[in-house]
Amino acid sequence: MEVVFYLDKVGKAGYYEIYKQDFVVSRQTFANLLKELEDKGIVSRKVINERPPRVEYSLTEKGKEMARILNELNQMI
């Protein structure tokens, strides 16, 4: 859920920008997590045609709703 919280806070970010936010998993595990979030419609992946090409991730509407609910739950605790 840290990815959802981070993207909710910053709006959009690249792979390494998200990864360096204290994730204690391997890069492969992190890549699998992003892919799973994308497959479930929580995170959107956009390829930016620059030199070198880069990828930006952001929350979809479903992801924003998930972040809102998780933030509300955190406030209750």
Phi and psi in radians as a Rosetta constraint file:
Dihedral C 1 N 2 CA 2 C 2 CIRCULARHARMONIC -1.035 0.35
Dihedral N 2 CA 2 C 2 N 3 CIRCULARHARMONIC -0.621 0.35
Dihedral C 2 N 3 CA 3 C 3 CIRCULARHARMONIC -1.088 0.35
Dihedral N 3 CA 3 C 3 N 4 CIRCULARHARMONIC -0.766 0.35
Dihedral C 3 N 4 CA 4 C 4 CIRCULARHARMONIC -1.102 0.35
Dihedral N 4 CA 4 C 4 N 5 CIRCULARHARMONIC -0.809 0.35
Dihedral C 4 N 5 CA 5 C 5 CIRCULARHARMONIC -1.068 0.35
Dihedral N 5 CA 5 C 5 N 6 CIRCULARHARMONIC -0.769 0.35
Dihedral C 5 N 6 CA 6 C 6 CIRCULARHARMONIC -1.126 0.35
Dihedral N 6 CA 6 C 6 N 7 CIRCULARHARMONIC -0.839 0.35
Dihedral C 6 N 7 CA 7 C 7 CIRCULARHARMONIC -1.162 0.35
Dihedral N 7 CA 7 C 7 N 8 CIRCULARHARMONIC -0.539 0.35
Dihedral C 7 N 8 CA 8 C 8 CIRCULARHARMONIC -1.120 0.35
Dihedral N 8 CA 8 C 8 N 9 CIRCULARHARMONIC -0.631 0.35
Dihedral C 8 N 9 CA 9 C 9 CIRCULARHARMONIC -1.306 0.35
Dihedral N 9 CA 9 C 9 N 10 CIRCULARHARMONIC -0.772 0.35
Dihedral C 9 N 10 CA 10 C 10 CIRCULARHARMONIC -1.742 0.35
Dihedral N 10 CA 10 C 10 N 11 CIRCULARHARMONIC -0.279 0.35
Dihedral C 10 N 11 CA 11 C 11 CIRCULARHARMONIC 1.620 0.35
Dihedral N 11 CA 11 C 11 N 12 CIRCULARHARMONIC -1.138 0.35
Dihedral C 11 N 12 CA 12 C 12 CIRCULARHARMONIC -2.575 0.35
Dihedral N 12 CA 12 C 12 N 13 CIRCULARHARMONIC 2.659 0.35
Dihedral C 12 N 13 CA 13 C 13 CIRCULARHARMONIC -2.800 0.35
Dihedral N 13 CA 13 C 13 N 14 CIRCULARHARMONIC 2.743 0.35
Dihedral C 13 N 14 CA 14 C 14 CIRCULARHARMONIC -1.441 0.35
Dihedral N 14 CA 14 C 14 N 15 CIRCULARHARMONIC 2.936 0.35
Dihedral C 14 N 15 CA 15 C 15 CIRCULARHARMONIC -0.925 0.35
Dihedral N 15 CA 15 C 15 N 16 CIRCULARHARMONIC -0.975 0.35
Dihedral C 15 N 16 CA 16 C 16 CIRCULARHARMONIC -1.218 0.35
Dihedral N 16 CA 16 C 16 N 17 CIRCULARHARMONIC -0.540 0.35
Dihedral C 16 N 17 CA 17 C 17 CIRCULARHARMONIC -1.080 0.35
Dihedral N 17 CA 17 C 17 N 18 CIRCULARHARMONIC -0.714 0.35
Dihedral C 17 N 18 CA 18 C 18 CIRCULARHARMONIC -1.251 0.35
Dihedral N 18 CA 18 C 18 N 19 CIRCULARHARMONIC -0.794 0.35
Dihedral C 18 N 19 CA 19 C 19 CIRCULARHARMONIC -1.038 0.35
Dihedral N 19 CA 19 C 19 N 20 CIRCULARHARMONIC -0.651 0.35
Dihedral C 19 N 20 CA 20 C 20 CIRCULARHARMONIC -1.347 0.35
Dihedral N 20 CA 20 C 20 N 21 CIRCULARHARMONIC 0.118 0.35
Dihedral C 20 N 21 CA 21 C 21 CIRCULARHARMONIC -1.535 0.35
Dihedral N 21 CA 21 C 21 N 22 CIRCULARHARMONIC 0.936 0.35
Dihedral C 21 N 22 CA 22 C 22 CIRCULARHARMONIC 1.110 0.35
Dihedral N 22 CA 22 C 22 N 23 CIRCULARHARMONIC 0.563 0.35
Dihedral C 22 N 23 CA 23 C 23 CIRCULARHARMONIC -1.459 0.35
Dihedral N 23 CA 23 C 23 N 24 CIRCULARHARMONIC 2.213 0.35
Dihedral C 23 N 24 CA 24 C 24 CIRCULARHARMONIC -1.834 0.35
Dihedral N 24 CA 24 C 24 N 25 CIRCULARHARMONIC 0.887 0.35
Dihedral C 24 N 25 CA 25 C 25 CIRCULARHARMONIC -2.257 0.35
Dihedral N 25 CA 25 C 25 N 26 CIRCULARHARMONIC 2.845 0.35
Dihedral C 25 N 26 CA 26 C 26 CIRCULARHARMONIC -1.197 0.35
Dihedral N 26 CA 26 C 26 N 27 CIRCULARHARMONIC 2.814 0.35
Dihedral C 26 N 27 CA 27 C 27 CIRCULARHARMONIC -1.062 0.35
Dihedral N 27 CA 27 C 27 N 28 CIRCULARHARMONIC -0.646 0.35
Dihedral C 27 N 28 CA 28 C 28 CIRCULARHARMONIC -1.132 0.35
Dihedral N 28 CA 28 C 28 N 29 CIRCULARHARMONIC -0.774 0.35
Dihedral C 28 N 29 CA 29 C 29 CIRCULARHARMONIC -1.083 0.35
Dihedral N 29 CA 29 C 29 N 30 CIRCULARHARMONIC -0.725 0.35
Dihedral C 29 N 30 CA 30 C 30 CIRCULARHARMONIC -1.122 0.35
Dihedral N 30 CA 30 C 30 N 31 CIRCULARHARMONIC -0.749 0.35
Dihedral C 30 N 31 CA 31 C 31 CIRCULARHARMONIC -1.070 0.35
Dihedral N 31 CA 31 C 31 N 32 CIRCULARHARMONIC -0.714 0.35
Dihedral C 31 N 32 CA 32 C 32 CIRCULARHARMONIC -1.117 0.35
Dihedral N 32 CA 32 C 32 N 33 CIRCULARHARMONIC -0.682 0.35
Dihedral C 32 N 33 CA 33 C 33 CIRCULARHARMONIC -1.092 0.35
Dihedral N 33 CA 33 C 33 N 34 CIRCULARHARMONIC -0.822 0.35
Dihedral C 33 N 34 CA 34 C 34 CIRCULARHARMONIC -1.062 0.35
Dihedral N 34 CA 34 C 34 N 35 CIRCULARHARMONIC -0.721 0.35
Dihedral C 34 N 35 CA 35 C 35 CIRCULARHARMONIC -1.103 0.35
Dihedral N 35 CA 35 C 35 N 36 CIRCULARHARMONIC -0.738 0.35
Dihedral C 35 N 36 CA 36 C 36 CIRCULARHARMONIC -1.121 0.35
Dihedral N 36 CA 36 C 36 N 37 CIRCULARHARMONIC -0.752 0.35
Dihedral C 36 N 37 CA 37 C 37 CIRCULARHARMONIC -1.108 0.35
Dihedral N 37 CA 37 C 37 N 38 CIRCULARHARMONIC -0.648 0.35
Dihedral C 37 N 38 CA 38 C 38 CIRCULARHARMONIC -1.168 0.35
Dihedral N 38 CA 38 C 38 N 39 CIRCULARHARMONIC -0.797 0.35
Dihedral C 38 N 39 CA 39 C 39 CIRCULARHARMONIC -1.070 0.35
Dihedral N 39 CA 39 C 39 N 40 CIRCULARHARMONIC -0.561 0.35
Dihedral C 39 N 40 CA 40 C 40 CIRCULARHARMONIC -1.514 0.35
Dihedral N 40 CA 40 C 40 N 41 CIRCULARHARMONIC 0.016 0.35
Dihedral C 40 N 41 CA 41 C 41 CIRCULARHARMONIC 1.358 0.35
Dihedral N 41 CA 41 C 41 N 42 CIRCULARHARMONIC 0.382 0.35
Dihedral C 41 N 42 CA 42 C 42 CIRCULARHARMONIC -1.659 0.35
Dihedral N 42 CA 42 C 42 N 43 CIRCULARHARMONIC -0.615 0.35
Dihedral C 42 N 43 CA 43 C 43 CIRCULARHARMONIC -2.131 0.35
Dihedral N 43 CA 43 C 43 N 44 CIRCULARHARMONIC 2.472 0.35
Dihedral C 43 N 44 CA 44 C 44 CIRCULARHARMONIC -1.850 0.35
Dihedral N 44 CA 44 C 44 N 45 CIRCULARHARMONIC 2.429 0.35
Dihedral C 44 N 45 CA 45 C 45 CIRCULARHARMONIC -2.001 0.35
Dihedral N 45 CA 45 C 45 N 46 CIRCULARHARMONIC 2.206 0.35
Dihedral C 45 N 46 CA 46 C 46 CIRCULARHARMONIC -2.213 0.35
Dihedral N 46 CA 46 C 46 N 47 CIRCULARHARMONIC 2.190 0.35
Dihedral C 46 N 47 CA 47 C 47 CIRCULARHARMONIC -1.520 0.35
Dihedral N 47 CA 47 C 47 N 48 CIRCULARHARMONIC 2.207 0.35
Dihedral C 47 N 48 CA 48 C 48 CIRCULARHARMONIC -1.732 0.35
Dihedral N 48 CA 48 C 48 N 49 CIRCULARHARMONIC 2.101 0.35
Dihedral C 48 N 49 CA 49 C 49 CIRCULARHARMONIC -1.414 0.35
Dihedral N 49 CA 49 C 49 N 50 CIRCULARHARMONIC 1.537 0.35
Dihedral C 49 N 50 CA 50 C 50 CIRCULARHARMONIC -2.285 0.35
Dihedral N 50 CA 50 C 50 N 51 CIRCULARHARMONIC 3.100 0.35
Dihedral C 50 N 51 CA 51 C 51 CIRCULARHARMONIC -1.963 0.35
Dihedral N 51 CA 51 C 51 N 52 CIRCULARHARMONIC 1.986 0.35
Dihedral C 51 N 52 CA 52 C 52 CIRCULARHARMONIC -1.308 0.35
Dihedral N 52 CA 52 C 52 N 53 CIRCULARHARMONIC 2.728 0.35
Dihedral C 52 N 53 CA 53 C 53 CIRCULARHARMONIC -1.056 0.35
Dihedral N 53 CA 53 C 53 N 54 CIRCULARHARMONIC 2.579 0.35
Dihedral C 53 N 54 CA 54 C 54 CIRCULARHARMONIC -2.418 0.35
Dihedral N 54 CA 54 C 54 N 55 CIRCULARHARMONIC 2.931 0.35
Dihedral C 54 N 55 CA 55 C 55 CIRCULARHARMONIC -2.162 0.35
Dihedral N 55 CA 55 C 55 N 56 CIRCULARHARMONIC 2.390 0.35
Dihedral C 55 N 56 CA 56 C 56 CIRCULARHARMONIC -2.026 0.35
Dihedral N 56 CA 56 C 56 N 57 CIRCULARHARMONIC 2.458 0.35
Dihedral C 56 N 57 CA 57 C 57 CIRCULARHARMONIC -1.995 0.35
Dihedral N 57 CA 57 C 57 N 58 CIRCULARHARMONIC 2.517 0.35
Dihedral C 57 N 58 CA 58 C 58 CIRCULARHARMONIC -2.609 0.35
Dihedral N 58 CA 58 C 58 N 59 CIRCULARHARMONIC 2.887 0.35
Dihedral C 58 N 59 CA 59 C 59 CIRCULARHARMONIC -1.413 0.35
Dihedral N 59 CA 59 C 59 N 60 CIRCULARHARMONIC 2.454 0.35
Dihedral C 59 N 60 CA 60 C 60 CIRCULARHARMONIC -1.398 0.35
Dihedral N 60 CA 60 C 60 N 61 CIRCULARHARMONIC 3.106 0.35
Dihedral C 60 N 61 CA 61 C 61 CIRCULARHARMONIC -1.039 0.35
Dihedral N 61 CA 61 C 61 N 62 CIRCULARHARMONIC -0.695 0.35
Dihedral C 61 N 62 CA 62 C 62 CIRCULARHARMONIC -1.083 0.35
Dihedral N 62 CA 62 C 62 N 63 CIRCULARHARMONIC -0.724 0.35
Dihedral C 62 N 63 CA 63 C 63 CIRCULARHARMONIC -1.149 0.35
Dihedral N 63 CA 63 C 63 N 64 CIRCULARHARMONIC -0.675 0.35
Dihedral C 63 N 64 CA 64 C 64 CIRCULARHARMONIC -1.133 0.35
Dihedral N 64 CA 64 C 64 N 65 CIRCULARHARMONIC -0.698 0.35
Dihedral C 64 N 65 CA 65 C 65 CIRCULARHARMONIC -1.139 0.35
Dihedral N 65 CA 65 C 65 N 66 CIRCULARHARMONIC -0.710 0.35
Dihedral C 65 N 66 CA 66 C 66 CIRCULARHARMONIC -1.075 0.35
Dihedral N 66 CA 66 C 66 N 67 CIRCULARHARMONIC -0.772 0.35
Dihedral C 66 N 67 CA 67 C 67 CIRCULARHARMONIC -1.075 0.35
Dihedral N 67 CA 67 C 67 N 68 CIRCULARHARMONIC -0.719 0.35
Dihedral C 67 N 68 CA 68 C 68 CIRCULARHARMONIC -1.064 0.35
Dihedral N 68 CA 68 C 68 N 69 CIRCULARHARMONIC -0.809 0.35
Dihedral C 68 N 69 CA 69 C 69 CIRCULARHARMONIC -1.125 0.35
Dihedral N 69 CA 69 C 69 N 70 CIRCULARHARMONIC -0.777 0.35
Dihedral C 69 N 70 CA 70 C 70 CIRCULARHARMONIC -1.107 0.35
Dihedral N 70 CA 70 C 70 N 71 CIRCULARHARMONIC -0.681 0.35
Dihedral C 70 N 71 CA 71 C 71 CIRCULARHARMONIC -1.128 0.35
Dihedral N 71 CA 71 C 71 N 72 CIRCULARHARMONIC -0.692 0.35
Dihedral C 71 N 72 CA 72 C 72 CIRCULARHARMONIC -1.107 0.35
Dihedral N 72 CA 72 C 72 N 73 CIRCULARHARMONIC -0.745 0.35
Dihedral C 72 N 73 CA 73 C 73 CIRCULARHARMONIC -1.088 0.35
Dihedral N 73 CA 73 C 73 N 74 CIRCULARHARMONIC -0.717 0.35
Dihedral C 73 N 74 CA 74 C 74 CIRCULARHARMONIC -1.084 0.35
Dihedral N 74 CA 74 C 74 N 75 CIRCULARHARMONIC -0.632 0.35
Dihedral C 74 N 75 CA 75 C 75 CIRCULARHARMONIC -1.205 0.35
Dihedral N 75 CA 75 C 75 N 76 CIRCULARHARMONIC -0.477 0.35
Dihedral C 75 N 76 CA 76 C 76 CIRCULARHARMONIC -1.333 0.35
Dihedral N 76 CA 76 C 76 N 77 CIRCULARHARMONIC -0.392 0.35
